[in-house]
Amino acid sequence: SAVISQKPSRDICQRGTSLTIQCQVDSQVTMMFWYRQQPGQSLTLIATANQGSEATYESGFVIDKFPISRPNLTFSTLTVSNMSPEDSSIYLCSTESNQKGYFGPGTRLTVL
Amino acid sequence: GENVEQHPSTLSVQEGDSAVIKCTYSDSASNYFPWYKQELGKRPQLIIDIRSNVGEKKDQRIAVTLNKTAKHFSLHITETQPEDSAVYFCAASYGQKLVFGTGTRLLVSP
């Protein structure tokens, strides 16, 4: 299985600022996924990040709000830009290993 | 569209009873169906999965069944234990991504 770590584990941010979340995988993977999980809700895919190409965003999510980097096969970042209280959520990265999906521990974001 | 429905939203059982959670999906091209368990404050953990070339898969007290014709798949937990209490999510593949169901909160009472 893939071992995935995320930083920070949690943060409290002010409205209008930006936060960059880092995701590190212990092995090289082709695709990395970024999800949002609002309190008590399911997992919603934000975007898919492949190394060497632009991320693919799901309906309702745009690059200006959630820019993603994928500089190599073990690392990705998600930035939540110009934050508002509605962005308060848990953000999780995910990847596949041996055709099975694994999640990072998540970043709990609170926007005041 | 890409849609996965999951029922029930909450399920309460007595320890030792069985629990069944059902999901339906919309795209006949979906071919991978994992189930995740999420304990409070933790990340989702893959507990079992099934691919479209198989109708049933079992792992100790957990089993998953798939009916491709009806686009249904179900999670079965037998001999439930209090540590099975968690939120369970089904998912279906749509191309290279997964679409998740809305989740089932399972409570197993001693």
Contacts between the chains, C-beta under 8 A, distances in Angstrom:
chain1	res1	chain2	res2	distance
A	31	B	96	6.4
A	33	B	97	6.8
A	33	B	98	7.9
A	41	B	102	7.8
A	41	B	103	7.7
A	42	B	89	6.3
A	42	B	100	4.8
A	42	B	101	6.6
A	42	B	102	5.0
A	42	B	103	5.2
A	43	B	44	6.9
A	43	B	89	6.7
A	43	B	100	4.5
A	44	B	100	7.7
A	45	B	97	5.8
A	45	B	98	7.4
A	45	B	99	7.4
A	48	B	96	6.9
A	48	B	97	6.1
A	92	B	43	6.6
A	92	B	44	7.7
A	99	B	32	7.8
A	100	B	34	7.2
A	100	B	46	5.8
A	100	B	49	6.6
A	101	B	34	6.2
A	101	B	46	6.3
A	101	B	91	7.9
A	101	B	98	6.3
A	102	B	46	6.9
A	103	B	36	8.0
A	103	B	43	4.4
A	103	B	44	5.1
A	103	B	45	7.8
A	104	B	43	6.5
A	105	B	42	7.7
A	105	B	43	5.1
A	106	B	43	5.7
